[in-house]
């Protein structure tokens, strides 16, 4: 049956109303940002309203919700809300990373931090905060393993990666990546720690994967996280998701988790001017790093 002019107009009106229902007004934006901050600590600035709306809409399409209010209620109902909350967070945070990201920080470890640790520590515990899909964790483990295997004696190291995203942690535990990622790994490490599994994928060898573990952590709960006596905390490209007051709280807690002499490495520019009575700034080009005083 052919559509009449009236039915076309009605259809257009319905689409227009549907689009209007999805426009995020000030009240909705405030409601959603308060929810995100209270549940995860994530801060969404007003200028990123379209980004927030886009992320929420993507999950609304998957779940079949037609209005923000309907999806908001969904997050509080049913046994699947925890999984849905995790999937929403995935949409609102960037899970893209790479091996040996930020060369200056990696050089600081290789040239300064680890050689000093080998002179004193028999065991070495590393915490990678906001580890995403695990590339950072395995990069740190490669550096540590290469450094320790050159030394005599019985030494132990372990790297723990934490992230809020369950899907990212699942990827990290598998340790399987696309071949394009392997080019970020130094060639000497490729042969030692990586093996091909298909024509377009490689995996981290089991001998290195046994040195790492992964755990979910919402940074809102960092104050009660069971991490103590850590030798090295590596936290880069995470603090950008939090406002400054929350950043300071997070980093203060990280500092308290270090052993005396332990090192905290942040992303350059993520928390300029931060000071802590127990921490001294380390001087190394294009890095932001601190050592806990004895």
NUBA-605187 format. One record per atom (N, C-alpha, C): residue in one letter; z, x, y. Coordinates in steps of 0.001 Angstrom, whole numbers, padded with zeros to 6 digits, always signed. Each point is the difference from the previous one (the first is absolute). Example, Ala and Ser with C-alpha at 12.3 -4.5 7.8 and 13.67 -1.06 7.14 Angstrom:
BEGIN
A+007800+013190-005690
A+000000-000890+001190
A+000000+000900+001200
S-000720-000350+001050
S+000060+000820+001190
S+000730-000770+001090
***
This chain:
BEGIN
X+000000+000850-001195
X+000000-000850+001195
X+000000+000878+001235
X-000878-000310+000952
X-000109+000783+001218
X+001202-000258+000885
X+000469+001097+000718
X+001132-000157+000891
X-000433-000680+001282
X+000826-000871+000520
X-000266-000618+001295
X+000554+000895+001093
X-000409-000278+001241
X+000502+000783+001134
X+001513-000098+000093
X+000500-001204-000322
X+001450-000191+000059
X+000741+000821-001020
X-000573+000085-001227
X+000682+000772-001047
X-000032+001482+000296
X-001121+000474+000611
X-000097+001406+000387
X+001046+000327+001051
X+000131-000937+000981
X+000993+000212+001046
X+001407+000048-000571
X+000273-000908-000961
X+001322-000020-000643
X+000276+001294-000739
X-001042+000504-000700
X+000146+001259-000729
X+000270+001158+000945
X-000733+000031+001121
X+000202+001057+000990
X+001396-000060+000593
X+000463-001225+000249
X+001346-000166+000550
X+001054+000496-000979
X-000218-000285-001281
X+000961+000425-001015
X+000085+001525-000074
X-001193+000641+000081
X-000005+001470-000029
X+000670+000564+001237
X-000264-000638+001134
X+000608+000458+001241
X+001512-000121-000053
X+000482-001124-000547
X+001432-000209-000120
X+000625+000995-000969
X-000746+000304-001070
X+000515+000981-000976
X+000139+001369+000642
X-001018+000373+000816
X+000084+001293+000684
X+001154+000011+000989
X+000174-001123+000699
X+001086-000077+000977
X+001354+000130-000680
X+000101-000594-001207
X+001263+000066-000734
X+000337+001423-000390
X-001018+000838-000140
X+000227+001380-000411
X+000235+000943+001173
X-000224-000476+001218
X+000256+000838+001162
X+001502+000203+000132
X+000435+001239+000085
X+001424+000302+000048
X+000487-000030+001441
X+000805-001004+000323
X+000517-000093+001362
X+001259+000842+000149
X+000575+000011+001204
X+001161+000845+000284
X+001182-000336-000905
X+000231-001298-000215
X+001121-000419-000826
X-000171+000476-001432
X-001212-000143-000543
X-000259+000437-001375
X+000109+001514-000120
X-000544+000704+001002
X+000067+001462-000031
X+001455+000459-000010
X+000832-000604+000840
X+001405+000365+000048
X+000686-000290-001328
X-000320-001136-000589
X+000612-000395-001273
X-000355+000985-001099
X-001274+000389-000070
X-000448+000908-001058
X+000531+001421+000214
X+000008+000474+001234
X+000496+001362+000238
X+001496+000098-000277
X+000745-001068+000315
X+001430+000004-000319
X+000218+000033-001512
X-000816-000743-000733
X+000101+000011-001457
X-000294+001385-000551
X-001074+000620+000462
X-000382+001320-000499
X+001065+001035+000307
X+000556-000063+001208
X+000998+000999+000372
X+001293-000191-000783
X+000393-001270-000220
X+001245-000241-000720
X-000123+000317-001484
X-001181-000209-000564
X-000186+000201-001437
X-000409+001427-000369
X-000716+000662+000891
X-000516+001331-000349
X+000231+001058+001062
X+000389-000417+001209
X+000155+000953+001086
X-001286+000296+000729
X-001130-000529-000485
X-001287+000266+000629
X-000056-000599+001391
X-000570+000763+000932
X-000130-000448+001379
X-001483-000184+000321
X-000353-001204+000458
X-001369-000295+000402
X-000010-000223+001509
X-000624+000891+000735
X-000039-000108+001456
X-000873-001191+000420
X+000269-000582+001169
X-000776-001157+000458
X-001503+000243+000039
X-000401+001227+000323
X-001433+000288+000073
X-000666+000031-001374
X+000787-000077-001058
X-000553-000008-001358
X+000066-001394-000628
X+000042-001012+000844
X+000084-001372-000503
X-001189-000344-000891
X-001200+000394+000407
X-001186-000327-000805
X+000054+000690-001354
X+000559+001220-000037
X+000160+000719-001266
X+000956-000751-000923
X+001117-000463+000557
X+000966-000756-000778
X-000627-001287-000523
X-000693-000726+000885
X-000623-001262-000408
X-001025+000219-001092
X-000787+001075+000121
X-001027+000286-000993
X+000622+000280-001367
X+001097+000776-000014
X+000657+000306-001267
X+000570-001237-000656
X+000623-000858+000793
X+000575-001223-000544
X-001097-000930-000498
X-001076-000124+000762
X-001106-000872-000406
X-000611+000439-001325
X-000071+001324-000207
X-000598+000479-001251
X+000810-000476-001203
X+001336-000027+000146
X+000835-000496-001096
X-000033-001530-000076
X-000153-000661+001124
X-000114-001455-000001
X-001236-000449-000774
X-001094+000733+000180
X-001231-000356-000714
X+000203+000124-001513
X+000686+001055-000413
X+000221+000222-001430
X+000921-001067-000582
X+001026-000370+000744
X+001000-000936-000516
X-000377-001456+000232
X-001042-000234+000781
X-000429-001370+000248
X+000768-000704+001095
X+000777+000734+000771
X+000747-000607+001104
X-000934-000217+001195
X+000129-001156+000659
X-000892-000338+001102
X+000619+000273+001363
X+001315+000063+000072
X+000668+000209+001271
X+001061+001088-000135
X+000294+000638+001127
X+001026+001042-000006
X+001330-000536-000521
X+000362-001194+000426
X+001288-000568-000402
X+000072-000201-001508
X-001120-000386-000597
X-000036-000199-001446
X+000215+001324-000722
X-000655+001053+000464
X+000154+001308-000634
X+001399+000568+000254
X+000523-000247+001188
X+001359+000445+000330
X+001005-000587-000996
X-000149-001308-000266
X+000898-000661-000958
X-000192+000557-001401
X-001235+000359-000327
X-000292+000507-001348
X+000766+001281-000288
X+000185+000825+001028
X+000704+001260-000197
X+001464-000200-000383
X+000509-001184+000209
X+001394-000278-000306
X+000186-000843-001251
X-001085-000405-000620
X+000145-000931-001123
X-000610+000579-001267
X+000575-000377-001140
X-000583+000379-001281
X+000341+001420-000414
X-000178+000264-001291
X+000316+001313-000538
X-000990+001082+000363
X-001145-000395+000552
X-001041+000985+000305
X+000073+000499+001432
X+000984-000453+000794
X+000016+000370+001402
X+000204+001497+000209
X+000759+000663-000883
X+000203+001442+000143
X-001317+000743-000152
X-000804-000402-000961
X-001314+000628-000176
X-000908-000304+001189
X+000021-001222+000473
X-000845-000359+001138
X+000426+000753+001255
X+001297+000168+000162
X+000491+000777+001141
X-000519+001440-000061
X+000024+000589-001176
X-000505+001357-000173
X-001486+000084+000322
X-000764-001007-000416
X-001436-000006+000267
X-000283-000159+001491
X+000826-000788+000684
X-000174-000133+001448
X+000280+001323+000701
X+001073+000677-000401
X+000323+001297+000595
X-001148+000981-000204
X-000641-000058-001185
X-001156+000863-000262
X-001088-000236+001033
X-000193-001251+000396
X-001039-000328+000980
X+000338+000505+001402
X+001279+000205+000252
X+000440+000346+001348
X+000346+001474+000155
X-000103+000753-001067
X+000242+001441+000069
X-001193+000733-000595
X-000241+001194+000512
X-001138+000787-000458
X+000429+000839-001197
X-000564-000290-001164
X+000357+000723-001223
X-000954+001166-000277
X-000876+000270+000945
X-000977+001077-000163
X+000647+001342+000325
X-000116+000953-000879
X+000524+001332+000246
X-000899+000993-000715
X+000387+001260-000068
X-000826+000991-000700
X+000898+001147-000452
X-000539+000827-000882
X+000719+001175-000458
X+000077+001036+001125
X+001127+000686+000074
X+000219+001096+000950
X-000319-000422+001436
X+000452-001206+000316
X-000184-000529+001347
X+000850+000782+000992
X-000531+000239+001148
X+000608+000765+001091
X+000306+001439-000440
X-001000+000824+000168
X+000023+001370-000508
X+001154+000823+000560
X+000329-000186+001280
X+001060+000817+000611
X+001339-000220-000680
X+000310-001245-000344
X+001272-000275-000676
X+000013+000609-001399
X-001144-000060-000686
X-000084+000602-001329
X+000134+001518+000077
X-000560+000604+001033
X+000127+001451+000178
X+001438+000387+000320
X+000685-000825+000787
X+001417+000250+000278
X+000792+000054-001299
X-000288-000923-000907
X+000673+000012-001296
X-000316+001264-000780
X-001286+000285-000092
X-000446+001115-000839
X+000453+001347+000530
X+000001+000165+001306
X+000253+001312+000591
X+001446+000235+000404
X+000740-001076+000300
X+001350+000167+000537
X+001062-000672-000870
X-000155-001301-000240
X+001068-000774-000626
X+000226+000384-001456
X-001060+000013-000794
X+000168+000265-001428
X+000397+001441-000306
X-000583+001010+000643
X+000477+001367-000256
X+001489+000179+000292
X+000495-000639+001080
X+001427+000095+000316
X+000834-000715-001052
X-000505-001132-000491
X+000741-000749-001013
X+000104+000770-001303
X-001039+000728-000350
X+000006+000741-001259
X+001060+001091-000022
X+000382+000473+001163
X+001016+001040+000073
X+001404-000553-000247
X+000160-001333+000131
X+001341-000565-000063
X+000166-001099-001049
X-001033-000826-000183
X+000165-001206-000803
X-000488+000187-001444
X+000797-000465-000947
X-000431-000028-001391
X-000702-001311-000346
X+000302-001041+000748
X-000691-001274-000162
X-000407-000503+001386
X-001047-000805+000015
X-000538-000422+001291
X-000452-001451-000114
X+000541-000844+000874
X-000272-001428-000052
X-000720-000429+001277
X-001130-000670-000187
X-000842-000397+001118
X-000115-001524+000034
X+000005-000537+001197
X-000169-001442+000199
X-001194-000209+000926
X-001029-000656-000512
X-001169-000378+000788
X+000174-001453+000423
X+000191-000231+001301
X+000315-001332+000525
X-001284-000683+000466
X-000255-001195-000520
X-001248-000677+000338
X-001170+000678-000690
X+000095+000129-001315
X-000946+000837-000756
X-001331-000677-000279
X-000134-001293+000303
X-001251-000735-000228
X-000447+000149-001458
X-001243+000432-000223
X-000544+000070-001358
X+000254+001332-000701
X+000871+000836+000567
X+000503+001153-000742
X-000621+001347+000280
X-001064+000053+000799
X-000646+001288+000237
X+000954+001027+000611
X+000846-000445+000922
X+000941+000917+000629
X+001006+000547-001006
X+000484-000863-000870
X+000964+000416-001020
X-000593+001084-000893
X-001219-000226-000465
X-000626+000981-000889
X-000359+001289+000741
X-000330-000095+001271
X-000268+001207+000793
X+001258+000862+000092
X+001131-000641+000296
X+001266+000730+000072
X+000368+000601-001355
X-000237-000761-001063
X+000316+000505-001339
X-000872+001199-000366
X-001262-000028+000400
X-000884+001139-000262
X+000504+001254+000701
X+000368-000132+001272
X+000508+001156+000742
X+001266+000554-000654
X+000900-000884-000371
X+001249+000435-000620
X-000230+000656-001353
X-000834-000609-000825
X-000241+000551-001324
X-000662+001369+000088
X-000973+000134+000888
X-000676+001292+000164
X+000969+001060+000492
X+000896-000403+000897
X+000972+000946+000547
X+001026+000400-001054
X+000472-000956-000775
X+001044+000270-000975
X-000511+000763-001210
X-001235-000239-000397
X-000521+000697-001176
X-000220+001485+000266
X-000026+000385+001262
X-000131+001424+000340
X+001345+000713-000046
X+001076-000741-000173
X+001340+000577+000017
X+000587+000078-001406
X+000861+000958-000183
X+000710+000125-001268
X+001247-000875+000022
X+000490-000347-001139
X+001232-000770-000074
X-000260-001470-000268
X+001055-000682-000353
X-000079-001409-000349
X+000264-000842+001249
X-001027-000608+000528
X+000122-000797+001214
X-000552-001398-000246
X+000555-000966+000741
X-000430-001386-000145
X-000394-000558+001364
X-001040-000829+000003
X-000307-000758+001213
X-000462-001393-000400
X+000168-000938+000906
X-000468-001364-000200
X-000381-000606+001332
X-000970-000885-000019
X-000450-000683+001220
X+000082-001503-000229
X+000692-000687+000884
X+000101-001456-000054
X-000782-000602+001166
X-000883-000935-000315
X-000755-000701+001036
X+000480-001431+000108
X+000200-000477+001227
X+000409-001388+000210
X-000976-000692+000935
X-000173-001289-000221
X-000878-000804+000851
X+000392-001471-000187
X-000364-000823+000960
X+000296-001426-000095
X-001030-000737-000840
X-001191+000578-000153
X-001117-000674-000666
X+000036+000206-001510
X+000168-001086-000749
X+000017+000087-001455
X-001356+000406-000555
X-001089-000500+000584
X-001328+000346-000499
X-000302+001478+000227
X+000433+000535+001140
X-000208+001420+000261
X+000794+000866-000969
X+001217-000413-000294
X+000832+000753-000940
X-000589-000024-001409
X-000577-001123-000369
X-000653-000089-001309
X-001157+000987-000081
X-000770+000085+001060
X-001120+000955+000083
X+000540+001432-000085
X+001083+000259+000729
X+000572+001345+000020
X+000480+000434-001374
X+000650-000903-000708
X+000506+000348-001335
X-001142+000322-000959
X-001103-000712+000123
X-001150+000267-000871
X-000587+001378+000280
X+000015+000412+001269
X-000499+001332+000359
X-001490+000177-000201
X-000769-001080+000125
X-001452+000048-000189
X-000687-000305+001330
X-000961+000852+000378
X-000632-000115+001307
X-001513+000187-000117
X-000698-000481+001007
X-001453+000174+000044
X-000342+001458+000286
X-001151+000422-000490
X-000384+001412+000105
X-000084+000504+001435
X-000322-000885+000939
X-000111+000462+001385
X+001329+000543+000518
X+001107-000422-000611
X+001318+000472+000424
X+000268+001448-000406
X-000676+000455-001040
X+000317+001318-000541
X-000387+001123+000951
X-000915-000276+000922
X-000445+001026+000935
X+001080+000371+001014
X+001045-000823+000123
X+001109+000334+000893
X+000999+000955-000657
X-000148+000208-001301
X+000925+000853-000744
X-000572+001414-000068
X+000788+001038+000328
X-000495+001378-000116
X-000567+000257-001395
X-001076+000751-000057
X-000715+000182-001265
X+000890+000566-001098
X+000900+000904+000333
X+000870+000573-001024
X+000908-001067-000611
X+000381-000975+000791
X+000849-001082-000497
X-000792-001032-000794
X-001261-000170+000328
X-000829-000973-000736
X-000042+000341-001476
X-000238+001269-000304
X-000116+000420-001391
X+001345-000058-000717
X+001059+000252+000748
X+001316+000101-000622
X+000665-001353-000228
X-000258-000961+000907
X+000773-001239-000035
X-000832-001280-000161
X-001318+000111-000026
X-000839-001196-000057
X-000920+000038-001217
X-000328-001159-000518
X-000956-000078-001100
X-000847-001262+000153
X-001264+000104-000404
X-000914-001125+000124
X+000300-001045-001069
X-000061-001285+000382
X+000195-001078-000972
X-001262-000850-000157
X-000805-000104+001066
X-001307-000663-000069
X-000944+000773+000911
X-001235-000473+000116
X-000960+000673+000866
X+000390-000039+001469
X+000791-000988+000385
X+000356-000108+001425
X+001504-000018+000265
X+000798+000352-000998
X+001442+000018+000200
X+000638+001223-000671
X+001113+000437+000574
X+000793+001068-000605
X+001470-000424+000013
X+000808+000686-000777
X+001424-000313-000043
X+000815+001271+000167
X+001232-000193+000429
X+000950+001113+000079
X+000527+000276-001403
X+000020+001253-000394
X+000428+000358-001347
X+001463-000364-000235
X+000279-000300-001249
X+001330-000478-000365
X+001100+001007+000330
X-000296+001277-000113
X+001045+001002+000235
X+000531-000078+001431
X-000842-000428+000944
X+000455-000169+001376
X+000602-001387+000205
X-000589-000990-000629
X+000516-001362+000157
X+001420-000130-000524
X+000371+000838-000958
X+001372-000030-000512
X+001009+000477+001043
X-000482+000661+001053
X+000879+000507+001049
X+000236-001017+001120
X-000667-001144-000058
X+000083-000955+001100
X+000464-001362-000510
X+000513-000800+000916
X+000330-001391-000306
X-000207-000826+001262
X-000122-001300-000177
X-000295-000888+001124
X+000940-001201-000046
X+000399-000451+001186
X+000924-001118+000086
X-000282-000820+001256
X+000180-001316-000104
X-000201-000847+001165
X+001193+000120+000945
X-000302+000094+001284
X+001054+000035+001005
X-000500-000655+001277
X+000713-001016+000428
X-000210-000626+001296
X+000801+000813+001010
X-000647+000541+001030
X+000692+000870+000942
X+001083-000723+000788
X-000009-001312-000031
X+001110-000756+000572
X+001292+000324-000736
X-000112+000388-001277
X+001157+000281-000845
X+000269+001488-000156
X-000596+000821+000850
X+000135+001450-000174
X+001454+000444+000122
X+000799-000757+000740
X+001402+000368+000165
X+000801-000058-001278
X-000458-000776-000962
X+000706-000108-001283
X-000794+000612-001152
X-001076+000680+000314
X-000814+000619-001055
X+000778+001119-000686
X-000090+000103-001331
X+000809+000969-000756
X-000606+001393-000025
X-000281+000554+001183
X-000580+001336+000066
X+000980+000918+000719
X+000508+000985-000721
X+000942+000965+000568
X-000366+001392-000504
X+000472+000992+000722
X-000202+001408-000389
X-001473+000324-000201
X-000827-000441+000933
X-001438+000262-000046
X-000298+001311+000721
X-000862+000818-000578
X-000359+001279+000618
X-001116-000137+001032
X-000929-000917-000268
X-001130-000175+000908
X-000352-001480+000085
X-000102-000517+001222
X-000472-001357+000227
X-001286+000077+000806
X-001027-000602-000531
X-001325+000025+000616
X-000332-001432+000416
X-000094-000243+001303
X-000190-001357+000515
X-001054+000023+001094
X-001232-000292-000367
X-001093+000026+000964
X-000802-001303-000067
X-000434-000448+001194
X-000837-001207+000116
X+000704-001256-000493
X+001316-000003+000080
X+000789-001183-000335
X+000659-000590+001244
X+000539+000856+000841
X+000771-000473+001153
X-000840-000785+000998
X-001316+000138-000067
X-000875-000725+000929
X+000131-001510-000155
X+000553-000466-001107
X+000134-001429-000240
X+001303-000575+000560
X+000805+000829+000655
X+001296-000447+000488
X+000155+000333+001480
X+000761-000838+000712
X+000282+000299+001393
X+000994+001153+000072
X+000125+000601+001173
X+000734+001245+000109
X+001449-000105-000479
X+000690-001074+000363
X+001399-000136-000420
X+000129+000030-001512
X-000916-000679-000679
X+000031-000009-001459
X-000401+001358-000562
X-000936+000671+000652
X-000393+001350-000431
X+001199+000940+000003
X+000784-000060+001075
X+001162+000881+000113
X+000997-000286-001118
X+000244-001269-000286
X+000924-000359-001080
X-000478+000546-001337
X-001300-000139-000253
X-000561+000488-001264
X+000156+001512-000115
X-000376+000711+001046
X+000026+001467-000057
X+001431+000515-000042
X+000915-000667+000681
X+001407+000402-000093
X+000494-000088-001439
X-000378-001064-000692
X+000401-000156-001396
X-000651+001070-000871
X-001255+000292+000245
X-000672+001047-000768
X+000723+001333+000179
X+000388+000299+001232
X+000700+001259+000270
X+001310+000081-000786
X+000695-001139-000116
X+001269-000025-000721
X-000176+000170-001503
X-001213-000195-000488
X-000256+000121-001434
X-000290+001436-000432
X-000117+000908+000960
X-000338+001387-000297
X+001228+000829-000361
X-000204+000991-000850
X+001027+001011-000222
X+000022+000932+001213
X+001086+000733+000217
X-000022+001033+001039
X-001156+000968-000243
X-000775+000240+001025
X-001185+000845-000137
X-001241-000772-000389
X+000163-001291-000323
X-001142-000826-000360
X-000930-000237+001185
X-001241-000323-000297
X-001041-000107+001027
X-000561-001411+000047
X-000210-000480+001213
X-000626-001293+000262
X-001293+000242+000753
X-001115-000473-000553
X-001313+000167+000649
X-000553-001375+000357
X-000240-000212+001291
X-000554-001242+000510
X-001436+000219+000453
X-000691-001089+000285
X-001335+000112+000558
X+000091+000402+001462
X-000774+000973+000452
X+000041+000411+001405
X-000245-001191+000921
X+000849-000175+000987
X-000181-001075+000955
X+000621-001313-000401
X+000562-000106-001213
X+000559-001274-000451
X+001376-000283+000588
X+000760+001033+000330
X+001312-000214+000594
X+000348+001163+000936
X-000740+000135+001095
X+000269+001107+000927
X+001362-000161+000660
X+000661+001125+000181
X+001288-000012+000687
X+001185-000376-000853
X-000205-000214-001302
X+001131-000367-000860
X+000953+001183-000143
X+001301-000305+000071
X+001017+001029-000179
X+001108-000528-000892
X+000569+000911-000762
X+001101-000340-000903
X+000944+001192-000028
X+001298-000286+000058
X+000979+001082+000115
X-000034+000972-001175
X-000483-000458-001157
X-000005+000879-001172
X-001363+000620-000285
X-000974-000272+000861
X-001366+000454-000271
X-000501+000947+001091
X-000698+001042-000432
X-000615+000928+000940
X-001513-000009-000193
X-000707+000025+001097
X-001459-000089-000062
X-000597+001311-000495
X-000982-000103-000867
X-000706+001169-000502
X-001263+000217+000835
X-000321+001233+000241
X-001156+000320+000831
X-001179+000406-000883
X-000987-000851-000034
X-001223+000300-000746
X-001111-000822+000635
X-001121+000627+000247
X-001076-000616+000768
X-000453-001342-000587
X-000116-000980+000891
X-000537-001319-000341
X+000783-000710-001096
X+001322+000173+000027
X+000853-000706-000954
X+001226-000555+000735
X+000676-000928-000648
X+001288-000507+000480
X+000948+000056-001187
X+000841+001013-000010
X+000869+000251-001161
X+001391+000425+000480
X+000993-000346-000807
X+001393+000297+000315
X+000699+000511-001247
X+000983+000886+000221
X+000822+000508-001099
X+001443-000422+000241
X+000647-000473-001054
X+001410-000373+000141
X+000857+001255+000029
X+000839+000103+001029
X+000822+001189+000157
X+001061+000054-001084
X+000390+001215-000370
X+001046+000191-001013
X+001335-000487+000548
***
